[in-house]
């Protein structure tokens, strides 16, 4: 009996346990590749994102008010963007897209805000920008710093009494979370934020997404996946908590979120809104729509509410 027990213990220790560990590592590795490495997303209509972006790009470059631009992030990564300059502009808007998206997906916003200069850009490892890894906010704030500086530098009013125009950031999903994080890091970044469907805590989003998309339990795969990403991309996803410290931001923030968002829970925006400092901050819980698509589903209301928010906060 004792010899039989020892044999069973050795079987578990030397066969089952290594197989389980290896399986966890393999599954986590493939999840890491999906999370952090650039790849060409297939859209719902079956078209690849790169093909869609190329088609939109060819149309956008026909515009007389739009220029294709290149600038560098604060850590030297080449970033691609579109600069839209308007005569008599009353302010600047930087458009920050979401995860696994690109600047061309935000093209509809160009003609919604005709009183403003705009900069649409690709975050690192997205679209036409350089970079090896997508870090969902760990390093992307450096890209936003560079984008804001670039837009301010290229739209500064000339003359004896020259000054920079009021500047806002409109961030969608990950772009919104990055915008909040960036403003926490640099209180002079901009004059206000509009964030649509931004997450409050990165770990919560990763755990939830892994569970929904793979139908596997978040544990133990999510912690291993996050460790891989932290090591390879030289970041700390565990520390990306957007809601922490949001009460230190002095600028107003306009939160927009669908009431039935299944990717990022609407309570993320509600909880962040309850903590903000500025009395001029607003929140709009939209009717049901797909994650981060309020600007496409309700463009007239979207424009009206944001125009009002911007004009209230132009000093």
C-alpha positions in Angstrom: 0.0 0.0 0.0 2.8 2.4 0.9 4.7 1.6 -2.3 1.4 2.2 -4.3 1.0 5.6 -2.5 4.5 6.6 -3.3 4.0 5.7 -7.0 0.8 7.8 -7.2 2.6 10.8 -5.5 5.4 10.6 -8.0 2.9 10.4 -10.9 1.3 13.6 -9.7 4.6 15.3 -8.9 6.5 14.4 -12.1 3.8 14.0 -14.7 0.5 15.8 -13.8 2.0 18.8 -12.1 4.5 19.7 -15.0 1.7 19.2 -17.6 -0.6 21.5 -15.7 2.1 24.2 -15.3 3.1 23.9 -19.0 -0.5 24.2 -20.1 -1.0 27.3 -18.0 2.2 28.8 -19.5 1.2 28.0 -23.1 -2.4 29.4 -22.8 -1.1 32.5 -21.0 1.5 33.0 -23.7 -1.0 33.0 -26.5 -3.2 35.3 -24.4 -0.2 37.6 -24.0 0.4 37.6 -27.8 -3.2 38.7 -28.3 -2.9 41.4 -25.6 0.4 43.0 -26.2 1.7 42.3 -29.7 0.4 44.2 -32.7 -1.8 42.2 -35.0 -4.3 43.0 -37.8 -7.8 42.9 -36.3 -10.6 41.5 -38.4 -13.7 43.8 -38.2 -17.3 42.6 -38.0 -17.8 42.9 -41.8 -14.8 40.6 -42.4 -12.5 43.3 -43.5 -9.1 43.7 -41.9 -8.5 46.9 -39.9 -5.4 47.7 -42.0 -7.5 47.5 -45.2 -10.2 49.7 -43.7 -7.6 52.2 -42.5 -5.9 52.4 -45.9 -9.3 53.1 -47.6 -10.1 55.9 -45.1 -6.5 57.3 -45.3 -6.8 57.7 -49.1 -10.0 59.7 -48.6 -8.7 61.8 -45.7 -5.5 62.9 -47.5 -7.7 64.5 -50.2 -8.8 67.1 -47.6 -7.2 70.5 -47.9 -7.3 71.1 -44.1 -5.6 67.8 -43.2 -1.9 66.9 -43.2 -0.3 63.6 -42.4 2.3 64.1 -39.7 5.0 62.2 -37.8 6.3 63.0 -34.3 8.1 61.1 -31.5 6.8 59.9 -28.2 8.6 60.9 -25.0 10.6 57.7 -25.2 11.5 58.0 -28.8 8.9 55.9 -30.6 7.7 57.2 -34.0 4.0 58.1 -33.9 1.8 58.7 -36.9 -1.0 61.3 -37.0 -3.3 63.6 -38.9 -3.2 67.3 -38.2 -6.4 69.3 -39.0 -5.9 73.1 -38.8 -8.9 75.5 -39.0 -8.8 79.2 -39.6 -10.2 81.0 -36.6 -10.1 77.9 -34.4 -11.2 78.6 -30.8 -9.3 75.6 -29.3 -7.4 72.4 -29.9 -8.6 68.7 -29.5 -6.3 65.7 -29.4 -8.2 62.5 -30.3 -7.0 59.4 -28.5 -8.3 56.1 -29.9 -9.0 52.8 -28.1 -7.2 49.5 -27.8 -6.7 47.6 -31.0 -8.0 50.6 -33.0 -6.4 53.3 -35.0 -6.8 57.0 -35.8 -8.9 56.3 -39.0 -11.6 54.8 -36.8 -12.1 58.3 -35.3 -12.5 60.0 -38.7 -16.2 60.9 -37.9 -15.0 63.3 -35.2 -13.2 65.6 -37.7 -16.4 67.1 -39.0 -18.2 67.1 -35.7 -15.9 69.7 -34.2 -15.3 72.2 -37.0 -14.4 75.1 -34.6 -11.3 73.3 -33.4 -7.8 72.2 -34.6 -7.6 68.5 -34.3 -4.8 65.9 -33.9 -5.7 62.3 -34.5 -2.8 59.9 -33.9 -2.0 56.2 -33.5 -0.7 55.0 -30.1 2.4 52.9 -30.1 2.1 49.5 -31.7 -1.2 50.6 -33.4 -1.9 51.7 -36.9 1.1 53.3 -38.6 3.0 54.1 -35.4 6.1 52.3 -34.3 6.6 50.3 -31.1 6.7 46.6 -30.4 4.2 46.3 -27.6 0.7 47.5 -26.6 0.7 48.1 -22.8 -2.9 49.5 -22.3 -1.7 52.5 -20.5 1.6 51.6 -18.9 3.6 53.5 -21.5 0.9 55.1 -23.7 0.7 58.3 -21.6 4.1 59.2 -23.1 2.5 59.1 -26.5 -0.3 61.4 -25.4 2.2 63.8 -23.8 4.0 64.1 -27.2 0.7 64.5 -29.1 -0.5 67.3 -26.9 2.9 69.1 -27.2 2.9 68.6 -31.0 -0.6 70.1 -31.4 0.1 73.0 -29.1 3.4 73.8 -30.9 1.8 73.7 -34.3 -1.2 75.9 -33.5 0.2 78.5 -31.3 -1.1 82.0 -32.2 1.4 84.3 -33.7 2.0 88.0 -32.8 3.3 90.1 -29.9 0.7 88.7 -27.6 0.8 85.1 -28.8 -0.6 82.4 -26.6 -1.6 78.8 -26.9 -5.2 77.9 -27.6 -7.2 76.0 -25.0 -6.5 72.4 -25.5 -8.6 69.4 -24.7 -8.2 65.6 -25.0 -11.1 63.4 -26.3 -10.2 59.8 -25.4 -12.1 56.7 -26.4 -12.0 53.6 -24.2 -8.2 52.9 -23.6 -7.6 56.4 -24.9 -9.8 57.9 -22.2 -8.1 56.0 -19.5 -4.7 57.1 -20.8 -5.9 60.7 -20.9 -6.9 60.6 -17.2 -3.6 58.9 -16.3 -1.6 61.5 -18.3 -3.4 64.4 -16.6 -2.6 62.9 -13.2 1.0 62.8 -14.1 1.1 66.3 -15.6 -1.4 68.8 -14.2 -0.6 71.3 -17.0 -1.3 68.8 -19.9 -4.6 70.3 -21.0 -7.7 72.3 -20.0 -10.1 69.4 -19.8 -11.0 65.9 -20.8 -13.8 64.1 -22.5 -13.6 60.3 -22.0 -15.9 57.8 -23.5 -16.1 54.3 -22.0 -12.8 54.6 -20.0 -11.9 51.8 -17.6 -11.1 52.6 -14.0 -8.8 49.7 -13.3 -6.7 47.8 -15.9 -6.4 44.5 -14.0 -10.1 44.3 -13.7 -10.5 44.7 -17.4 -7.9 42.1 -18.2 -9.4 39.5 -15.9 -12.9 40.2 -17.2 -11.9 40.1 -20.9 -9.9 36.8 -20.5 -12.9 35.2 -18.8 -15.4 36.3 -21.4 -13.3 35.7 -24.6 -11.6 32.5 -23.6 -14.3 31.1 -21.3 -11.5 30.0 -19.0 -11.2 31.1 -15.4 -9.3 34.3 -15.0 -7.1 32.6 -12.4 -4.4 31.3 -12.8 -4.1 32.6 -16.4 -4.5 36.3 -15.9 -1.7 36.7 -13.3 0.7 34.8 -15.5 -0.3 36.8 -18.6 0.2 40.1 -16.7 3.6 38.9 -15.4 4.7 38.1 -19.0 3.5 41.5 -20.2 5.3 43.3 -17.4 8.6 41.5 -18.0 8.6 41.7 -21.8 7.2 45.2 -22.2 9.1 46.6 -19.1 5.9 47.9 -17.4 3.7 47.3 -14.4 0.1 46.6 -15.4 -0.7 45.9 -11.8 -0.2 49.6 -11.0 -2.4 51.0 -13.7 -5.4 52.1 -11.6 -7.0 55.1 -13.3 -9.4 55.9 -10.5 -6.6 56.2 -7.9 -5.6 59.8 -7.6 -8.4 61.1 -9.9 -9.5 63.4 -7.1 -6.3 65.3 -7.5 -7.1 66.5 -11.0 -8.3 70.1 -11.1 -9.5 70.2 -14.7 -13.1 69.2 -15.6 -13.8 65.8 -17.0 -16.8 64.8 -19.1 -17.5 61.1 -18.7 -19.6 59.3 -21.4 -20.6 55.7 -21.1 -23.3 53.4 -22.5 -25.7 52.1 -19.9 -25.3 48.5 -21.2 -21.5 48.4 -22.0 -20.4 44.8 -21.7 -16.7 45.5 -22.2 -16.2 48.2 -19.5 -18.9 48.4 -16.9 -20.7 51.7 -16.7 -20.0 51.9 -13.0 -16.3 52.5 -13.9 -17.3 56.0 -15.2 -19.9 56.5 -12.4 -17.3 55.8 -9.7 -14.7 58.0 -11.3 -17.2 60.8 -11.7 -18.1 60.7 -8.0 -14.4 61.3 -7.1 -13.5 64.1 -9.4 -12.6 67.5 -7.9 -14.0 70.0 -10.5 -17.6 71.1 -10.1 -17.7 71.6 -13.9 -17.2 67.9 -14.5 -20.2 66.1 -16.2 -21.4 62.6 -16.9 -23.7 61.3 -19.6 -25.0 57.8 -19.4 -26.1 57.1 -23.0 -28.9 54.8 -24.2 -27.9 51.3 -25.0 -25.1 51.0 -27.6 -22.0 49.0 -28.4 -18.9 49.7 -26.3 -17.3 53.1 -27.1 -19.6 53.9 -30.0 -21.7 56.7 -28.6 -20.0 59.2 -30.9 -21.2 57.0 -33.8 -24.6 56.1 -32.6 -25.7 59.5 -31.2 -23.5 62.0 -33.1 -25.8 65.0 -32.9 -26.3 64.7 -29.1 -22.6 63.8 -28.7 -21.5 67.0 -30.5 -24.0 69.2 -28.7 -23.1 68.1 -25.2 -19.3 68.2 -25.9 -19.5 71.6 -27.6 -21.3 72.9 -24.5 -18.7 71.4 -22.2 -15.7 72.8 -24.2 -17.2 76.3 -24.4 -17.9 76.4 -20.7 -14.3 75.6 -20.0 -12.6 77.9 -22.5 -11.1 80.6 -20.4 
